[in-house]
Amino acid sequence: MSETLPPKTCSIDRLITVEEDIQKVLNGTKSAQRRNGRYADPGEIMELNGRSFEVYNVYRQSLGELTDAQAQAEGFESLEAYKQYILSMHPGMPWSANMKVWVHEFRPIA
């Protein structure tokens, strides 16, 4: 039984906006995006540079649960590299293992 998700806090077109991240999605090295809010529903389609990607899984996760494999799905070589990137994007924000984020997993549509 799937859990009922709360309303989205933003639209799917705002899920991935950093050009470096868009390129990672397009070249196949990024298949997940973590956000403080929920930007998509499972089954929703994201368009990036004329290509379509289906969001197939959306769930909550604490930063302390994040694994190296999940950081690699975000397009980084390791959890530490992902952590440094996130902290550089949000100056002054501490990395809190208890902080909950929304995970959006997606795949290209052929």
C-alpha angles and dihedrals in degrees: 000000000000120000120247109250122220119243117290115263095205139010126270092245088069094050096095117019106143108100093222090055092046089054091050090054092047093049092047100248096109123058102153139052127194120206137169089239136040111262103171146026122229108270094029117131123232119201119209121175092334095312125111128225127184119221102222103170134032122177144143122258135171117236088239090063093056115118132201089252091054091048088052089053085056088057100260130119093231146001090258092054090050091048092051091049093051092047090050090053092051108040113205094015113127121223102244117190089206095053110115120218135179115249117210114191118192143173135199119265111228 
